[in-house]
Amino acid sequence: VDPTAPTLSAAKLTENGQFRFLVKGDKGGKVVLQYSENLGNWIDLQTYINGTGELWIPVNITEEASRLFFRVRAE
C-alpha cells in the first residue's frame, strides 16, 4: 500500500443537509471522489486538488444517494 495514498477519513452532515468528506493525502495531489451502489462498479464523481493535505469536499446527496459508498483515489 502506498503510504501517501489519499484517504477518505470522515463524513459530516452540514447545516444545509449536505455531506462533507475529509480527504487526507499529499499536499498538491489530485484526488478523484468516486461512488458505488454495490462496491463493484465505481464511478468517478469529480477531481479535486488537495492544496493543503486536508481537503473537505462538499457533496449534494439526495435521500436515495445516501445509501451509496464513497472512496477517493489518487489521479
VEXBA-141494 format. One record per residue: residue number from 1; residue in one letter; z, x, y of N, C-alpha, C in turn. Coordinates in nm, 2 decimals, padded with zeros to 4 digits. Layout:
BEGIN
node i = NUM	aa = a	n.c3 = Z	n.c1 = X	n.c2 = Y	ca.c3 = Z	ca.c1 = X	ca.c2 = Y	c.c3 = Z	c.c1 = X	c.c2 = Y
...
This chain:
BEGIN
node i = 1	aa = v	n.c3 = 00.00	n.c1 = 00.08	n.c2 = -00.12	ca.c3 = 00.00	ca.c1 = 00.00	ca.c2 = 00.00	c.c3 = 00.00	c.c1 = 00.09	c.c2 = 00.12
node i = 2	aa = d	n.c3 = -00.08	n.c1 = 00.06	n.c2 = 00.22	ca.c3 = -00.09	ca.c1 = 00.13	ca.c2 = 00.34	c.c3 = 00.03	c.c1 = 00.10	c.c2 = 00.43
node i = 3	aa = p	n.c3 = 00.11	n.c1 = 00.21	n.c2 = 00.46	ca.c3 = 00.24	ca.c1 = 00.18	ca.c2 = 00.54	c.c3 = 00.21	c.c1 = 00.13	c.c2 = 00.68
node i = 4	aa = t	n.c3 = 00.09	n.c1 = 00.14	n.c2 = 00.73	ca.c3 = 00.06	ca.c1 = 00.09	ca.c2 = 00.86	c.c3 = -00.02	c.c1 = -00.04	c.c2 = 00.86
node i = 5	aa = a	n.c3 = -00.02	n.c1 = -00.10	n.c2 = 00.74	ca.c3 = -00.09	ca.c1 = -00.23	ca.c2 = 00.73	c.c3 = -00.02	c.c1 = -00.34	c.c2 = 00.81
node i = 6	aa = p	n.c3 = -00.09	n.c1 = -00.43	n.c2 = 00.88	ca.c3 = -00.02	ca.c1 = -00.53	ca.c2 = 00.96	c.c3 = 00.05	c.c1 = -00.63	c.c2 = 00.87
node i = 7	aa = t	n.c3 = 00.16	n.c1 = -00.68	n.c2 = 00.93	ca.c3 = 00.24	ca.c1 = -00.78	ca.c2 = 00.85	c.c3 = 00.26	c.c1 = -00.90	c.c2 = 00.94
node i = 8	aa = l	n.c3 = 00.26	n.c1 = -01.01	n.c2 = 00.88	ca.c3 = 00.29	ca.c1 = -01.14	ca.c2 = 00.94	c.c3 = 00.44	c.c1 = -01.17	c.c2 = 00.91
node i = 9	aa = s	n.c3 = 00.53	n.c1 = -01.14	n.c2 = 01.00	ca.c3 = 00.67	ca.c1 = -01.14	ca.c2 = 00.97	c.c3 = 00.75	c.c1 = -01.26	c.c2 = 01.01
node i = 10	aa = a	n.c3 = 00.70	n.c1 = -01.34	n.c2 = 01.09	ca.c3 = 00.78	ca.c1 = -01.46	ca.c2 = 01.14	c.c3 = 00.69	c.c1 = -01.57	c.c2 = 01.19
node i = 11	aa = a	n.c3 = 00.73	n.c1 = -01.69	n.c2 = 01.18	ca.c3 = 00.67	ca.c1 = -01.80	ca.c2 = 01.24	c.c3 = 00.77	c.c1 = -01.88	c.c2 = 01.32
node i = 12	aa = k	n.c3 = 00.73	n.c1 = -01.93	n.c2 = 01.43	ca.c3 = 00.82	ca.c1 = -02.00	ca.c2 = 01.52	c.c3 = 00.75	c.c1 = -02.12	c.c2 = 01.58
node i = 13	aa = l	n.c3 = 00.82	n.c1 = -02.24	n.c2 = 01.58	ca.c3 = 00.77	ca.c1 = -02.36	ca.c2 = 01.64	c.c3 = 00.81	c.c1 = -02.35	c.c2 = 01.79
node i = 14	aa = t	n.c3 = 00.71	n.c1 = -02.37	n.c2 = 01.88	ca.c3 = 00.73	ca.c1 = -02.37	ca.c2 = 02.02	c.c3 = 00.77	c.c1 = -02.51	c.c2 = 02.07
node i = 15	aa = e	n.c3 = 00.80	n.c1 = -02.52	n.c2 = 02.20	ca.c3 = 00.84	ca.c1 = -02.65	ca.c2 = 02.26	c.c3 = 00.73	c.c1 = -02.75	c.c2 = 02.25
node i = 16	aa = n	n.c3 = 00.61	n.c1 = -02.70	n.c2 = 02.27	ca.c3 = 00.49	ca.c1 = -02.80	ca.c2 = 02.27	c.c3 = 00.43	c.c1 = -02.82	c.c2 = 02.13
node i = 17	aa = g	n.c3 = 00.50	n.c1 = -02.79	n.c2 = 02.03	ca.c3 = 00.46	ca.c1 = -02.82	ca.c2 = 01.89	c.c3 = 00.36	c.c1 = -02.72	c.c2 = 01.83
node i = 18	aa = q	n.c3 = 00.34	n.c1 = -02.60	n.c2 = 01.89	ca.c3 = 00.25	ca.c1 = -02.50	ca.c2 = 01.84	c.c3 = 00.34	c.c1 = -02.40	c.c2 = 01.75
node i = 19	aa = f	n.c3 = 00.27	n.c1 = -02.34	n.c2 = 01.66	ca.c3 = 00.33	ca.c1 = -02.23	ca.c2 = 01.59	c.c3 = 00.30	c.c1 = -02.10	c.c2 = 01.65
node i = 20	aa = r	n.c3 = 00.39	n.c1 = -02.01	n.c2 = 01.65	ca.c3 = 00.36	ca.c1 = -01.87	ca.c2 = 01.69	c.c3 = 00.39	c.c1 = -01.78	c.c2 = 01.57
node i = 21	aa = f	n.c3 = 00.30	n.c1 = -01.69	n.c2 = 01.54	ca.c3 = 00.32	ca.c1 = -01.59	ca.c2 = 01.43	c.c3 = 00.34	c.c1 = -01.46	c.c2 = 01.49
node i = 22	aa = l	n.c3 = 00.44	n.c1 = -01.38	n.c2 = 01.44	ca.c3 = 00.47	ca.c1 = -01.25	ca.c2 = 01.48	c.c3 = 00.40	c.c1 = -01.15	c.c2 = 01.39
node i = 23	aa = v	n.c3 = 00.31	n.c1 = -01.07	n.c2 = 01.45	ca.c3 = 00.24	ca.c1 = -00.97	ca.c2 = 01.37	c.c3 = 00.28	c.c1 = -00.83	c.c2 = 01.41
node i = 24	aa = k	n.c3 = 00.32	n.c1 = -00.75	n.c2 = 01.32	ca.c3 = 00.36	ca.c1 = -00.61	ca.c2 = 01.35	c.c3 = 00.26	c.c1 = -00.52	c.c2 = 01.28
node i = 25	aa = g	n.c3 = 00.23	n.c1 = -00.41	n.c2 = 01.35	ca.c3 = 00.13	ca.c1 = -00.32	ca.c2 = 01.29	c.c3 = 00.10	c.c1 = -00.21	c.c2 = 01.39
node i = 26	aa = d	n.c3 = -00.01	n.c1 = -00.14	n.c2 = 01.37	ca.c3 = -00.04	ca.c1 = -00.03	ca.c2 = 01.46	c.c3 = -00.07	c.c1 = -00.08	c.c2 = 01.60
node i = 27	aa = k	n.c3 = -00.02	n.c1 = 00.00	n.c2 = 01.70	ca.c3 = -00.04	ca.c1 = -00.03	ca.c2 = 01.84	c.c3 = -00.19	c.c1 = -00.01	c.c2 = 01.86
node i = 28	aa = g	n.c3 = -00.26	n.c1 = -00.11	n.c2 = 01.92	ca.c3 = -00.40	ca.c1 = -00.10	ca.c2 = 01.95	c.c3 = -00.49	c.c1 = -00.14	c.c2 = 01.83
node i = 29	aa = g	n.c3 = -00.43	n.c1 = -00.17	n.c2 = 01.71	ca.c3 = -00.51	ca.c1 = -00.20	ca.c2 = 01.60	c.c3 = -00.56	c.c1 = -00.35	c.c2 = 01.60
node i = 30	aa = k	n.c3 = -00.67	n.c1 = -00.37	n.c2 = 01.54	ca.c3 = -00.73	ca.c1 = -00.51	ca.c2 = 01.53	c.c3 = -00.68	c.c1 = -00.57	c.c2 = 01.41
node i = 31	aa = v	n.c3 = -00.64	n.c1 = -00.70	n.c2 = 01.42	ca.c3 = -00.59	ca.c1 = -00.78	ca.c2 = 01.31	c.c3 = -00.67	c.c1 = -00.91	c.c2 = 01.30
node i = 32	aa = v	n.c3 = -00.69	n.c1 = -00.96	n.c2 = 01.19	ca.c3 = -00.76	ca.c1 = -01.09	ca.c2 = 01.17	c.c3 = -00.65	c.c1 = -01.19	c.c2 = 01.11
node i = 33	aa = l	n.c3 = -00.63	n.c1 = -01.30	n.c2 = 01.17	ca.c3 = -00.55	ca.c1 = -01.40	ca.c2 = 01.12	c.c3 = -00.63	c.c1 = -01.49	c.c2 = 01.03
node i = 34	aa = q	n.c3 = -00.58	n.c1 = -01.51	n.c2 = 00.90	ca.c3 = -00.65	ca.c1 = -01.59	ca.c2 = 00.80	c.c3 = -00.57	c.c1 = -01.70	c.c2 = 00.75
node i = 35	aa = y	n.c3 = -00.63	n.c1 = -01.80	n.c2 = 00.70	ca.c3 = -00.56	ca.c1 = -01.91	ca.c2 = 00.64	c.c3 = -00.62	c.c1 = -01.95	c.c2 = 00.51
node i = 36	aa = s	n.c3 = -00.55	n.c1 = -02.02	n.c2 = 00.42	ca.c3 = -00.59	ca.c1 = -02.07	ca.c2 = 00.29	c.c3 = -00.52	c.c1 = -02.20	c.c2 = 00.26
node i = 37	aa = e	n.c3 = -00.59	n.c1 = -02.28	n.c2 = 00.18	ca.c3 = -00.52	ca.c1 = -02.40	ca.c2 = 00.13	c.c3 = -00.46	c.c1 = -02.38	c.c2 = 00.00
node i = 38	aa = n	n.c3 = -00.50	n.c1 = -02.28	n.c2 = -00.08	ca.c3 = -00.45	ca.c1 = -02.26	ca.c2 = -00.21	c.c3 = -00.43	c.c1 = -02.12	c.c2 = -00.25
node i = 39	aa = l	n.c3 = -00.43	n.c1 = -02.03	n.c2 = -00.16	ca.c3 = -00.41	ca.c1 = -01.88	ca.c2 = -00.18	c.c3 = -00.53	c.c1 = -01.82	c.c2 = -00.26
node i = 40	aa = g	n.c3 = -00.64	n.c1 = -01.90	n.c2 = -00.28	ca.c3 = -00.75	ca.c1 = -01.84	ca.c2 = -00.35	c.c3 = -00.87	c.c1 = -01.81	c.c2 = -00.26
node i = 41	aa = n	n.c3 = -00.89	n.c1 = -01.89	n.c2 = -00.16	ca.c3 = -01.01	ca.c1 = -01.87	ca.c2 = -00.07	c.c3 = -00.95	c.c1 = -01.85	c.c2 = 00.07
node i = 42	aa = w	n.c3 = -00.96	n.c1 = -01.73	n.c2 = 00.13	ca.c3 = -00.91	ca.c1 = -01.70	ca.c2 = 00.26	c.c3 = -01.02	c.c1 = -01.71	c.c2 = 00.37
node i = 43	aa = i	n.c3 = -00.99	n.c1 = -01.78	n.c2 = 00.48	ca.c3 = -01.09	ca.c1 = -01.80	ca.c2 = 00.58	c.c3 = -01.03	c.c1 = -01.73	c.c2 = 00.71
node i = 44	aa = d	n.c3 = -01.12	n.c1 = -01.65	n.c2 = 00.77	ca.c3 = -01.09	ca.c1 = -01.59	ca.c2 = 00.90	c.c3 = -01.07	c.c1 = -01.69	c.c2 = 01.01
node i = 45	aa = l	n.c3 = -00.96	n.c1 = -01.69	n.c2 = 01.08	ca.c3 = -00.94	ca.c1 = -01.78	ca.c2 = 01.19	c.c3 = -00.98	c.c1 = -01.71	c.c2 = 01.33
node i = 46	aa = q	n.c3 = -00.93	n.c1 = -01.59	n.c2 = 01.35	ca.c3 = -00.96	ca.c1 = -01.52	ca.c2 = 01.48	c.c3 = -00.91	c.c1 = -01.38	c.c2 = 01.46
node i = 47	aa = t	n.c3 = -00.98	n.c1 = -01.29	n.c2 = 01.54	ca.c3 = -00.94	ca.c1 = -01.15	ca.c2 = 01.55	c.c3 = -00.87	c.c1 = -01.12	c.c2 = 01.68
node i = 48	aa = y	n.c3 = -00.76	n.c1 = -01.04	n.c2 = 01.67	ca.c3 = -00.68	ca.c1 = -01.01	ca.c2 = 01.78	c.c3 = -00.66	c.c1 = -00.85	c.c2 = 01.79
node i = 49	aa = i	n.c3 = -00.63	n.c1 = -00.80	n.c2 = 01.91	ca.c3 = -00.59	ca.c1 = -00.66	ca.c2 = 01.93	c.c3 = -00.44	c.c1 = -00.66	c.c2 = 01.95
node i = 50	aa = n	n.c3 = -00.37	n.c1 = -00.58	n.c2 = 01.87	ca.c3 = -00.23	ca.c1 = -00.57	ca.c2 = 01.88	c.c3 = -00.20	c.c1 = -00.45	c.c2 = 01.98
node i = 51	aa = g	n.c3 = -00.19	n.c1 = -00.49	n.c2 = 02.10	ca.c3 = -00.17	ca.c1 = -00.39	ca.c2 = 02.21	c.c3 = -00.04	c.c1 = -00.32	c.c2 = 02.21
node i = 52	aa = t	n.c3 = 00.07	n.c1 = -00.38	n.c2 = 02.16	ca.c3 = 00.20	ca.c1 = -00.31	ca.c2 = 02.17	c.c3 = 00.26	c.c1 = -00.28	c.c2 = 02.03
node i = 53	aa = g	n.c3 = 00.20	n.c1 = -00.32	n.c2 = 01.92	ca.c3 = 00.27	ca.c1 = -00.30	ca.c2 = 01.79	c.c3 = 00.33	c.c1 = -00.43	c.c2 = 01.74
node i = 54	aa = e	n.c3 = 00.37	n.c1 = -00.52	n.c2 = 01.84	ca.c3 = 00.42	ca.c1 = -00.65	ca.c2 = 01.80	c.c3 = 00.34	c.c1 = -00.76	c.c2 = 01.88
node i = 55	aa = l	n.c3 = 00.28	n.c1 = -00.85	n.c2 = 01.81	ca.c3 = 00.19	ca.c1 = -00.95	ca.c2 = 01.87	c.c3 = 00.23	c.c1 = -01.09	c.c2 = 01.83
node i = 56	aa = w	n.c3 = 00.25	n.c1 = -01.17	n.c2 = 01.93	ca.c3 = 00.28	ca.c1 = -01.32	ca.c2 = 01.90	c.c3 = 00.15	c.c1 = -01.39	c.c2 = 01.91
node i = 57	aa = i	n.c3 = 00.10	n.c1 = -01.46	n.c2 = 01.80	ca.c3 = -00.02	ca.c1 = -01.53	ca.c2 = 01.80	c.c3 = 00.01	c.c1 = -01.68	c.c2 = 01.80
node i = 58	aa = p	n.c3 = -00.03	n.c1 = -01.75	n.c2 = 01.91	ca.c3 = -00.01	ca.c1 = -01.90	ca.c2 = 01.91	c.c3 = -00.12	c.c1 = -01.97	c.c2 = 01.83
node i = 59	aa = v	n.c3 = -00.09	n.c1 = -02.07	n.c2 = 01.76	ca.c3 = -00.19	ca.c1 = -02.14	ca.c2 = 01.68	c.c3 = -00.17	c.c1 = -02.29	c.c2 = 01.69
node i = 60	aa = n	n.c3 = -00.27	n.c1 = -02.36	n.c2 = 01.72	ca.c3 = -00.26	ca.c1 = -02.51	ca.c2 = 01.73	c.c3 = -00.27	c.c1 = -02.56	c.c2 = 01.58
node i = 61	aa = i	n.c3 = -00.16	n.c1 = -02.62	n.c2 = 01.54	ca.c3 = -00.16	ca.c1 = -02.67	ca.c2 = 01.40	c.c3 = -00.13	c.c1 = -02.82	c.c2 = 01.39
node i = 62	aa = t	n.c3 = -00.22	n.c1 = -02.89	n.c2 = 01.33	ca.c3 = -00.21	ca.c1 = -03.03	ca.c2 = 01.31	c.c3 = -00.11	c.c1 = -03.05	c.c2 = 01.19
node i = 63	aa = e	n.c3 = -00.07	n.c1 = -03.17	n.c2 = 01.17	ca.c3 = 00.02	ca.c1 = -03.20	ca.c2 = 01.06	c.c3 = -00.04	c.c1 = -03.17	c.c2 = 00.93
node i = 64	aa = e	n.c3 = -00.17	n.c1 = -03.19	n.c2 = 00.91	ca.c3 = -00.24	ca.c1 = -03.16	ca.c2 = 00.79	c.c3 = -00.24	c.c1 = -03.01	c.c2 = 00.77
node i = 65	aa = a	n.c3 = -00.27	n.c1 = -02.93	n.c2 = 00.88	ca.c3 = -00.28	ca.c1 = -02.78	ca.c2 = 00.87	c.c3 = -00.14	c.c1 = -02.72	c.c2 = 00.85
node i = 66	aa = s	n.c3 = -00.03	n.c1 = -02.79	n.c2 = 00.87	ca.c3 = 00.10	ca.c1 = -02.73	ca.c2 = 00.85	c.c3 = 00.13	c.c1 = -02.70	c.c2 = 00.70
node i = 67	aa = r	n.c3 = 00.04	n.c1 = -02.74	n.c2 = 00.61	ca.c3 = 00.06	ca.c1 = -02.71	ca.c2 = 00.47	c.c3 = -00.03	c.c1 = -02.59	c.c2 = 00.43
node i = 68	aa = l	n.c3 = -00.09	n.c1 = -02.52	n.c2 = 00.52	ca.c3 = -00.17	ca.c1 = -02.41	ca.c2 = 00.49	c.c3 = -00.09	c.c1 = -02.28	c.c2 = 00.48
node i = 69	aa = f	n.c3 = -00.15	n.c1 = -02.18	n.c2 = 00.42	ca.c3 = -00.09	ca.c1 = -02.05	ca.c2 = 00.40	c.c3 = -00.16	c.c1 = -01.96	c.c2 = 00.51
node i = 70	aa = f	n.c3 = -00.09	n.c1 = -01.87	n.c2 = 00.57	ca.c3 = -00.14	ca.c1 = -01.78	ca.c2 = 00.67	c.c3 = -00.11	c.c1 = -01.63	c.c2 = 00.63
node i = 71	aa = r	n.c3 = -00.20	n.c1 = -01.54	n.c2 = 00.67	ca.c3 = -00.18	ca.c1 = -01.40	ca.c2 = 00.65	c.c3 = -00.26	c.c1 = -01.32	c.c2 = 00.75
node i = 72	aa = v	n.c3 = -00.23	n.c1 = -01.19	n.c2 = 00.77	ca.c3 = -00.32	ca.c1 = -01.11	ca.c2 = 00.85	c.c3 = -00.37	c.c1 = -00.99	c.c2 = 00.77
node i = 73	aa = r	n.c3 = -00.48	n.c1 = -00.94	n.c2 = 00.82	ca.c3 = -00.54	ca.c1 = -00.82	ca.c2 = 00.76	c.c3 = -00.59	c.c1 = -00.73	c.c2 = 00.87
node i = 74	aa = a	n.c3 = -00.59	n.c1 = -00.60	n.c2 = 00.85	ca.c3 = -00.65	ca.c1 = -00.51	ca.c2 = 00.95	c.c3 = -00.80	c.c1 = -00.52	c.c2 = 00.94
node i = 75	aa = e	n.c3 = -00.86	n.c1 = -00.50	n.c2 = 01.06	ca.c3 = -01.00	ca.c1 = -00.50	ca.c2 = 01.07	c.c3 = -01.05	c.c1 = -00.36	c.c2 = 01.09
